[in-house]
Amino acid sequence: MKKYIAKLLIGTITHEEVMELRKWLKDHKNQEELESYVRDYHDLNLATLKNNVDEAYSKVIRQIDANEKPVKRLFPNWMKYAAVVALIFGLGFFLQQGYLSLPDDNIDIVPKDDAITLELDNGLIQTIDVEEAKEFRDSEGNVVGVQNQNEIRYSPTSKKEELVFNTLNIPNGKKFQLLLSDGTLVHLNAGSSLRYPVNFLSEGPRQVFLSGEAYFDVAENKLNPFIVNVNELEVKVMGTEFNVSAYVEDLNIDVVLVEGAVLLNTHGEALGRNVDLSPGQMGSYSQVSQVILVDQVNTGQYTSWMQGHLVFREISFDSILTKLERHYNVEIVNNNKELGKEIFNASFNNVPIEEVLSFFNDTHKIDYTITKNKIIIN
C-alpha cells in the first residue's frame, strides 16, 4: 500500500489502485500508520504552509475519496487542492524506505571521484584527502591552517600589511567546511570554489570571492563588515547567517537570509542598486536584467543541501538534471526534449542516484542507459 500512496502523490495512481487504497484505510490501524507519516514529515515539509497536521491528514483522505481517474503529470492541477499532501510525505521518504526500486536489469552508476584541492598563495596546489589530517604553512613556514577530515580551520595570527589568499575548490559530488581566521564558518556545496585571505587585515572589510554555492555563518565584527563577492553582486554583513547560490550556469544569483541582516549591493554596470534583506527573505539578482527581486521563502528549502537533501520546487526536469550532475558527480545527457521542459516538485533525502532515476522511471517511464558515470535519457 505504501507504493500506492507514493503513486497517489505523484499523480500516476490508477482507479483500481485507489479502490485498494480505500479498502486499506478502512482498517483503523492503517489510518494511524498513515497519520504517523504525516506527523513525521510535517515539520520538514510544511514550513511554508499554514495547515496543521490534522488538516494535512484530512486532505490526504479527501484526495483518496475524490480521485476517480489517474492523472498524467506529476503534481498536476489538483495540487492547488492537495499540495499539502505531496509536501507532507516528501518523495524522498518513499525512496529512502525502499518502496520504489530500480528495474532488475539496471546497472550501477560509478560517479567520478574528483579531489578537493587547495591553491596556496604561491600557486602550489595541494590535494585534500578527507580521511587525513594536514597542516598548511605560509611562505615563512608558520602553520596558518589545519585540515581535519572535511574541514580546514585557519587560526588568527599576527596581522600583516598585505593579504595572502588561498582558494578552495570543491568538485561535483562533494561538500566541505571552512573556518576562516576571523571565526566565520563556511559550508561549501558541490561544484563550488572560494577565494579568501589566510588572515584578514585589522582595518577594512573582510572580503571573500565565491563561485557556486555556500552557506555563511559570519563572525560578528561591526568595525569590519564581511563581504561576499559574486560577479557583479556583493553581499555585505556584520554578522549573520545566509546562503548564496551563484553557479556559472544559473541566470540568477540567489541570497537567502536565515538570521541577521544583509545588504545586497551591485557594482560594475549595475552600480548603485542596493537592497536590504530581512530573515526569511531571498534576494534574486538577475545577471541579465541586473534587477534584484525580493521574495519571502522557506529558508530550509535552500539550506537543506548541507544535510545531503535535494529539494526541487517548481523547476524543469532539465534543471533537475543539472543539479543531479553536480550533487552526484555524474554526466547526464537528456535526449527527451519534451520531458526536459516538464515542471516537477520532489524531495530526496540522502538516497543514491539509482533511486532518484527509479523514481522518474516509475513516474514517466523514462528510457535510460548507463555507462560508468554517464547516464543517457532517450
C-alpha positions in Angstrom: 0.0 0.0 0.0 2.9 2.4 0.6 3.7 2.3 -3.1 0.1 3.1 -3.9 0.4 6.2 -1.6 3.5 7.2 -3.5 1.7 6.9 -6.8 -1.2 8.9 -5.4 1.2 11.7 -4.5 2.9 11.8 -7.9 -0.3 11.5 -9.9 0.1 8.1 -11.5 -2.3 6.0 -9.5 -5.0 4.1 -11.3 -8.7 3.8 -10.4 -8.2 0.2 -9.3 -5.3 1.1 -7.0 -7.4 3.9 -5.5 -10.0 1.3 -4.6 -7.4 -0.9 -3.0 -6.1 2.1 -1.0 -9.6 3.0 0.2 -10.1 -0.6 1.5 -6.7 -0.5 3.2 -7.6 2.7 5.1 -10.8 1.2 6.4 -8.7 -0.5 9.0 -8.2 1.9 11.9 -4.6 0.7 12.4 -3.7 1.6 8.8 -5.2 5.1 9.3 -2.9 5.5 12.3 0.0 4.4 10.3 -0.8 7.0 7.6 -1.2 9.7 10.1 2.1 8.9 11.7 3.8 9.6 8.3 2.1 12.9 8.2 3.3 13.8 11.7 6.9 12.6 11.0 7.3 14.8 7.9 5.1 17.7 8.8 7.9 19.9 10.2 10.3 19.2 7.4 7.9 19.8 4.5 5.3 22.2 5.7 7.4 25.1 6.9 5.8 27.5 4.4 2.2 26.3 4.8 -0.3 27.3 7.4 -2.1 24.0 7.6 -1.7 21.9 10.8 -1.1 18.2 10.9 -4.8 17.2 11.3 -5.8 19.3 8.3 -2.9 17.8 6.3 -4.1 14.3 7.1 -7.7 15.2 6.2 -6.6 16.4 2.8 -4.9 13.1 2.2 -8.2 11.3 2.9 -10.2 13.7 0.8 -7.8 13.3 -2.1 -8.2 9.5 -2.0 -12.0 9.8 -1.9 -12.0 12.3 -4.8 -9.6 10.5 -7.1 -11.7 8.8 -9.8 -9.1 8.5 -12.5 -5.3 8.6 -12.9 -3.6 11.9 -13.6 -0.9 12.2 -16.2 1.6 14.6 -14.8 3.5 14.9 -11.6 1.7 17.3 -9.1 -0.9 18.4 -11.7 -3.8 20.8 -11.4 -5.2 19.1 -8.3 -2.1 20.3 -6.5 -3.9 23.5 -5.6 -6.3 21.4 -3.5 -3.9 18.8 -2.3 -0.4 20.4 -2.4 0.0 19.8 1.2 -0.3 16.0 0.6 2.8 15.9 -1.6 4.8 18.2 0.7 3.9 16.2 3.8 5.4 13.0 2.7 8.4 14.1 0.7 9.0 11.8 -2.2 12.4 11.1 -0.7 10.7 9.2 2.1 9.4 6.5 -0.2 12.8 6.3 -1.9 14.6 6.1 1.4 12.3 3.3 2.7 12.8 1.3 -0.5 9.2 1.4 -1.7 10.4 2.4 -5.2 13.1 0.2 -6.6 15.2 0.0 -9.6 14.5 -2.3 -12.5 16.2 -5.6 -12.1 18.3 -5.2 -15.2 19.7 -1.8 -14.3 23.4 -1.2 -14.0 25.1 0.5 -11.0 26.4 4.0 -11.7 30.0 4.8 -10.9 30.3 8.5 -10.1 33.7 10.2 -10.7 35.8 10.8 -7.6 37.5 14.1 -8.2 39.7 15.5 -5.5 39.2 18.6 -3.4 42.1 21.0 -3.9 43.6 24.0 -2.1 45.5 26.5 -4.1 48.0 28.4 -2.0 49.2 31.9 -2.4 52.4 30.7 -4.2 50.4 28.8 -6.8 51.1 25.4 -5.3 48.0 23.2 -5.5 47.5 20.6 -2.7 45.1 17.7 -2.7 42.7 17.4 0.2 42.1 13.9 1.5 39.0 13.9 3.8 40.3 10.8 5.6 43.5 12.5 6.7 44.8 15.4 8.7 47.2 18.0 7.4 48.8 21.3 8.3 49.2 24.3 5.9 52.1 26.7 6.2 52.8 30.2 4.9 55.9 31.2 2.9 57.7 31.7 6.2 56.9 28.2 7.5 54.3 29.2 10.0 51.2 27.0 10.4 48.2 29.0 9.3 45.6 26.3 8.8 44.9 22.7 9.9 42.8 20.3 8.0 40.9 17.6 9.8 38.8 15.3 7.6 36.2 17.5 5.8 37.1 20.8 7.4 40.0 23.3 7.3 40.5 25.7 10.2 42.5 28.9 10.0 43.7 30.4 13.2 44.3 34.1 13.6 48.0 35.1 13.5 49.8 38.4 13.7 48.2 40.9 11.3 50.1 41.6 8.1 50.1 44.6 5.8 49.2 42.5 2.7 46.5 40.0 2.2 47.5 36.4 1.3 44.8 34.5 -0.5 44.1 30.8 -0.7 41.4 29.2 -3.0 39.5 26.1 -2.0 37.9 24.1 -4.9 35.2 21.6 -4.2 34.4 19.2 -7.1 31.0 17.9 -8.0 29.8 15.2 -5.7 31.4 16.6 -2.5 30.9 19.2 0.2 33.4 20.8 2.6 33.6 23.2 5.6 36.0 26.1 6.1 36.6 28.0 9.3 38.2 31.4 8.4 40.7 33.2 10.6 38.0 35.6 11.9 35.8 32.7 13.1 33.4 32.7 10.1 32.2 29.2 9.2 31.6 28.5 5.6 29.8 25.4 4.2 30.7 24.9 0.5 28.5 22.9 -1.8 29.5 20.7 -4.7 31.0 22.4 -7.7 32.0 25.5 -5.7 35.1 27.5 -5.0 36.0 30.2 -2.5 38.9 32.6 -2.6 39.7 34.0 0.8 42.5 35.6 2.8 44.5 33.4 5.1 44.2 36.3 7.6 42.2 39.4 7.3 43.7 42.9 7.8 43.0 44.7 11.1 41.3 47.5 9.1 38.9 47.5 6.2 36.3 44.9 5.1 36.7 41.2 5.2 36.2 40.1 1.6 35.9 36.7 0.0 35.1 35.6 -3.6 32.6 32.9 -4.3 31.7 30.8 -7.3 29.0 28.2 -6.8 27.1 27.8 -3.5 27.9 28.3 0.1 26.3 28.9 3.5 28.0 31.6 5.6 27.8 31.8 9.4 29.6 35.1 9.8 31.5 36.1 12.9 30.2 39.4 14.1 32.5 42.4 13.7 30.8 45.8 13.4 34.1 47.6 12.5 35.0 45.2 9.7 32.0 44.2 7.6 32.1 40.8 5.8 31.6 40.9 2.1 30.9 38.0 -0.3 31.7 39.0 -3.9 29.9 37.1 -6.6 30.4 38.6 -10.1 28.7 42.0 -10.1 26.9 41.4 -6.7 28.3 41.8 -3.3 26.7 40.6 -0.1 27.6 42.8 2.9 27.0 41.8 6.5 28.4 42.5 10.0 27.5 39.1 11.5 24.7 36.8 10.3 23.8 33.5 8.5 22.8 33.3 4.9 23.1 31.1 1.8 24.4 32.3 -1.6 23.9 30.3 -4.8 25.7 31.5 -7.8 26.7 28.7 -10.2 28.0 29.7 -13.6 25.1 28.1 -15.5 22.5 30.0 -13.4 21.0 33.2 -14.7 20.3 34.4 -11.1 22.4 34.9 -8.0 20.2 33.9 -5.0 20.9 35.1 -1.5 18.7 33.6 1.3 18.9 35.2 4.7 18.4 32.9 7.7 19.4 35.3 10.6 20.5 38.9 11.0 20.5 41.3 8.1 22.4 41.7 4.8 22.8 44.4 2.2 22.9 43.4 -1.5 24.9 45.9 -3.5 25.5 45.8 -7.2 28.6 47.2 -8.8 30.1 47.4 -12.3 27.4 48.3 -14.9 24.7 47.9 -12.2 26.4 50.3 -9.8 24.3 51.8 -7.0 21.4 49.3 -6.7 21.2 48.4 -3.0 18.6 46.1 -1.4 18.3 45.2 2.3 17.1 41.7 3.2 15.3 40.6 6.4 15.3 37.0 7.8 13.2 34.6 5.7 13.7 36.6 2.5 15.5 35.8 -0.7 17.1 38.3 -2.9 17.5 37.2 -6.6 19.8 39.2 -8.7 19.3 38.7 -12.5 22.6 38.8 -14.3 20.6 39.6 -17.5 18.4 42.5 -16.4 20.6 43.4 -13.4 17.5 43.7 -11.2 17.2 42.4 -7.7 13.8 40.9 -6.7 12.9 40.0 -3.1 10.6 37.2 -2.0 9.6 35.6 1.3 10.7 31.9 1.2 11.1 28.8 3.3 14.8 29.1 4.1 15.0 25.3 4.9 14.4 24.6 1.3 17.5 26.5 0.3 19.8 25.2 3.1 18.8 21.5 3.2 21.7 20.7 0.9 24.0 20.8 3.9 22.3 17.7 5.2 22.5 16.0 1.8 18.9 16.6 0.9 17.7 17.5 -2.6 14.6 19.7 -2.8 13.1 20.7 -6.1 10.2 23.2 -6.2 8.6 24.2 -9.5 11.6 23.7 -11.7 12.1 22.0 -15.0 13.4 18.4 -15.5 16.5 19.8 -17.3 17.2 22.0 -14.3 16.9 19.0 -12.0 19.3 17.0 -14.1 21.9 19.8 -13.8 21.6 19.7 -10.0 21.8 15.9 -10.1 25.0 16.1 -12.1 26.5 18.4 -9.5 25.3 16.5 -6.5 26.4 13.1 -7.6 29.3 14.0 -10.0 27.8 12.1 -13.0 27.2 13.2 -16.6 23.6 13.2 -17.7 22.5 13.6 -21.4 18.8 14.2 -21.9 17.6 13.4 -25.4 14.0 13.7 -24.4 13.4 17.4 -25.1 9.7 17.4 -24.2 10.4 15.8 -20.8 13.1 18.3 -20.2 10.6 21.1 -20.1 8.2 19.4 -17.6 7.9 21.1 -14.2 8.5 19.0 -11.1 8.3 19.1 -7.4 10.2 16.4 -5.5 12.4 15.8 -2.4 15.1 13.2 -1.9 16.7 12.5 1.4 20.2 11.1 1.2 19.5 8.5 -1.5 21.8 7.1 -4.2 21.2 8.4 -7.7 19.9 5.0 -8.8 16.8 5.5 -6.6 16.3 9.0 -8.0 16.3 7.6 -11.5 14.0 4.8 -10.4 11.5 7.5 -9.2 11.5 9.2 -12.6 11.2 5.8 -14.3 8.2 5.0 -12.2 6.5 8.3 -12.9 7.4 8.9 -16.6 8.8 5.6 -17.8 12.0 7.2 -18.9 14.2 5.1 -21.1 17.8 5.5 -20.0 21.1 3.7 -20.3 24.2 3.8 -18.0 27.8 3.6 -18.9 30.0 4.0 -15.8 29.3 7.6 -14.7 27.3 8.7 -17.8 23.5 8.5 -18.0 21.7 8.9 -21.3 18.0 9.6 -21.3 16.4 8.7 -24.6 
